[in-house]
Amino acid sequence: MIRSVIKGVGTSLPERVMTNADISKIVDTSHEWIVERTGIHARHIAGEGETTRSLAVAASSKALHDAGMSAADIDLIILATSTPDNTFPATATMVQADLGITRGAAFDLQAVCSGFVYALSTADAMIKAGQATGVLVIGSETFSRILDWTDRTTCVLFGDGAGAFVLSAEQGEGDNNDRGIIGSKLRSDGRYNDKLYVDGGPSTTKTVGLLRMEGREVFKHAVTNLSSVVEEVLIETKMTASEIDWFVPHQANRRILEGVAKKLGIDEAKIVMTLDHHGNTSAASIPLAFDAALKDGRIKRGQLILMEAMGGGFTWGATLARY
C-alpha cells in the first residue's frame, strides 16, 4: 500500500526570546509561578517583519533541504495555523509563491493546537487517494499577536514559531513495519468552543480579537480526550503503548503531558518536551519538538513516533508514524 513517509523536517523560531522574568515586568506574575503551573521558562516572540508566512517559508525551506527535495517535488501544501497573515488568501498560497512552487494546490487548515495532527491526517489521505505525491505539512503561528498582554493566565503560555514536514508517497508492505504514517484519529466536540476561543472575527466583530481560555476546564478535558484518542489509534493499528519509541505531544502544559503519559502507561523518559523554552506554539509545537529530538539524536530512522494534540473547538487527535 502507499505510505506517507516523513522525508524531511525543518523549523524556524523568531529571534526574540521572552523569559518569564521579562513577562513579570508586564503582568503580576513570577518565574516560579509560571514554571510551577506550566513548566515554561521562555518563549520566542515574533518581531516586526516576522510573520506566520515568513516563519513557514523558513521552516519549509529547511525541511525540503533535509529531505533532499526541491520545489518541483511538491504538489500540495497544507498550512495549519490560527494566525494567518490575512483573512484571505490562504497563507499557504503565499508560502507556495515564496518557495517557487508552481503546481498542485495549497490551503490553510484551522484546528487551533490540533492543527498539525489534522494536517498530517489530511495529507496522508490525499496521498493515499492519489491526489498528491509530495506534500509540505506546516504548522506556523504568531500567537503573540492575539494575546491579551494584561491577562497573566494566558499571556504566559504562548509563543511563536513554525515547523514543517515533507511527506512523500512511497510503496509499503501494508504492515506496521512500514515507514510513514501508520494510523490517525481525529475528534472534535463543539459544545466546548467557549472554553478556548478568540473573541473576535470578520463575521462578528470585524476585528481579529484576543485569546480567551478557561484553563481548568481545558486541563480537565485534555488528559481524558488525548488518552482516549491515542488508545483508539493503538487499537486500530494493533499496537501497544510499550512499542512506542518516542511520544511527541503538543506542548501545552507539563502537567497535561505527564498526565497523558501516565494514563497510557508511557514511560516519562520517552516524552519529547520543549515547552520549557518554546511555550505553547499551537500548531507549530509538534514539529518543533520533533525537530529538537532529531537534532539531539533521540529520534532515529525506523522508530515509532506517537504525536497528539488538543486545541480550541474542542479539537483533538493523534497520529502514529514510523520515522
N, C-alpha and C positions, 0 to 999 in steps of 0.2 A: 504494500500500500504506500501511498505518498505520505511522507512525513514533512513537517515544517521544522527544519533544523536551524538552530541558532548558530549562524556563521560568524557573526561579529558583534561586539559590544562597544559602546562609546558613551562618554558622559561629558557634561560641561557644568561648571559652577560659577556663579558671579564672583567677581574679585573681592568684594567687600565681605568681611566676616563680622557678624554682630554677636558678641558674647553675652552671657547672662548679666555680667556687670554693666555692659552697655545698656541693656534693656532696663536695668534697675534705676538708670538715670532718667528714664522716660515715664515709667509707671511704678507704683508702690509694690515692689517685689524684691527678691534677693536670689542670688545664685543657688543658695541652699534650698530655698522654697521650690524653685523650678526643677532642680535635679531630683529632689525627693519625690515629687509628684509625676515627673515625666521621664527623667533620665537624660534630658537635653542640657548640653553645656554651651553650644553655639550653633549658629546657622548662617548661611550665606544669603545676602540681600542684594537684589538687582539694583544697579546704579543707572544713571542716565545713559541711554543708548543700549542697555542690556534688556532685552525683551524675551518673551516666550519664543518668538521666531528666531532671534539670534542665538539663544541657548540651544534650541532644537537643531539648528543648522550645524553648530559646532559639534554637538554630540553625534549627529548623524554622519558627519564627515569622518569622525574618529571611528565610528562603527564600520563604515564602508572600508576604511583603511585596514582595520583589524580583520575584516572578512576577506580582504584581497579582492574586493569588487569595486565596480565603478558605477557612475550614474546610469550607464547604459544597461546595467544588470537589474535595475529596479523598475517594476511596473505597478507598484502600489505603495502609497504612503498612508499610514493611519497614525494620526497625532492625537493622543489622549491629553486633554487639557480642560481646565475650568477657567483659565485665564487667557483667552485668545487675544491676539493683538488688536483685532477689530471684531465687531459683532458679525460682520461678514466682509469679505470672503473668508473661507476657512484658512486658518493659519497654515495648514498642511499644504495648501496650494502655493503659498508664499515660500515655504521651505522647498517645495518641488522646483520652483523657479530659481531659487538661490543655489541649489545643488546642480542645476543644469539638467534636470530630468525632464524629458520631453515626451514620454509615452506613459500609458497607463492612467491611473486615477489617483487622486489624493483627497482625503477628507478628515475632518476633526471628529473625535468621539468624546462625548461628555458623560462620564460616570463618576466624577469627582475623584476621590482617592482610589477607587477601584478601577480607574480608567485604564491603567496599563494591562491589568489582567483581562479586562473586557476587550482591549485592543488585540492582545495576543490571541484570544479565542476567536475573534473575528478574522484576523489574518490567517489563522490556521484553517478556518472554514473556507475562506476564499481560495487558499492554496489547494485544499483537498477537492474543491469544486472545479479546479482548473481555471479559475479566474485570474490567478497571479502565480508567478514563479519566483520572484524576488521582491521581498516586502521590507520596507522600513517601518518598524513599530517604535513610536516615540512617545515618551512621557515628558512633557515640558510645562513648567509652571512658574509664575511670578505672583505667588500668593501674597507677598508683602504689599501688593497694590490694592488688595481688597480687605486688608486687616483694619480693625479699629484699634489704633495705637493708644487708646485710652482704656482699653479692656484688658486687664492683666491676665484674665483667664484664657484668652485666645491668642493675643499677640506674641506670647512667649513660645507658642507651639510650632509655628510655621516658618519655613524657609523657601528659598527659590533654587531652581536647578533643572537640569534636563538629563535624560538618559535614553539611549536608543539601542534596539536590537536589529540586526539584519537577519531575516528569516529566508531560507532558500528551500525550494521544493526538491526533495531527494527521495529516491526509492528506498523503502524499508521492508523488513520481513513481516511486519504486522504484529510483532510481539513487543513486550516491554523492554527488550534489549536494544530496540531501535534508538538511534539518536533522534532528538526532536521532541515536539510536544506529544505527550502520550495521552493526556486527558485534561479536560477543563469542565468546570461547572460555574454557572453564573446565576445570581439570585438578586432580587430586589423586593422591597416592600414599601410602597409609597405612603403607607399610613404614618410613617415616622419622618416624613420630609421636614417637619418643623423642628426637629431635634438638631439638625446641622444644615444650615442653608445660608444663602446670601439675600439680604433684604432689599434687593432691587433687581431691575431688569428692563429691557426695552419695552416690553408689552405692558408693564405695570407702573413702574415709577419713572421710566425714561432715564434711569441712571444705572450706573454699574452696581451700586450697593456695597455693603460691607458684610463680612462673615459673622454669623451668629451661631452659637453652639450651646447645647445643654450637655456639658461634659459628663456628668454622672450617668445620664441616660445613654449616651453613646457608648461609654465604657461597659455598661450593663449588657447591652445588646452585642457588643463586639466579640467578646470571648465566646458566647454561645453561638452566634451566627458563623463566625470563622471556623470554629471547631467542627460545626455541623457540615459546612460545605467542603472542608478538607476530607472529612470522613466519607462524603459522597464520592469524591474523586478517587479515593483509595479503594472503595468498594467497586466502583466502575472499572478501575484498572487492575483489580485483583492484586493490589499491592498492600504492604503494611507500613506503618509509621517507622518501624525499625529499619526498613530498607532505604529510607531517605538519607542521602549523604549530607545535604545542606537545606536548611529552612530559611528562605529569603522572603520575609514578610514585608508588607507595607510598614513603614517606620512611623508609627503614630505615637506610641507611648510604651515605655519599657514594661510597665505592668501588664498591658494587653498582650505584648509579645510573649512574655513569660507565662501568662495565664493560659494562652492558647497552646503553647508548647507542653505545659504540664497536663492539660486536659487530654491532649493527643498522645501523651507518652513519648514526646520527642525530647531527647537529651538537650538541655540548655546550651551545651557546648557546640551544638550544631546550628544555633541561631546566628545568622549574619545580622549584626546590629550596627547601624551607622547613625542612628538618630542623635547620638551624643554630640556629633559635630555637623550634622545636616539639618536636624529638626525634622518636622513633618513637611516633606516636599510634594505631598499629594501624589499625583500620577507619576511623578519622576522618582519616587522613593525606591521602588523595587529595582529598576535598572541601575540606579546609583549604588545601591547596596550590592547588587550582583557584580558590578564592575570592581568595587572595592575588594571583594573576596577573590576575584580573578587576579587582580594586581598583586595581592599579597600571597597568592599561591594556594589559597584554600580550595577554591573551586577548580576542578581539573576535568579534562575531556572524559566523557563516559560516565560521569557521576550523575546521580539522580537528584534533581532540584525541585523543591516544593515552593511555589510562590502563592501568596494570598493577600487579599486586601478587603477593607470595608470602608465605604465613604457615604457622604450625604445622599439621601434619597429614601430610605437606606438602599445602597447597592453593596453587594459583596460577591466575592468569587475566588476561585483557586485554580491554579494550573500546575500540572506535574509535567516536567520535561527532563529528558536526559541530554545533558550538555555534551 
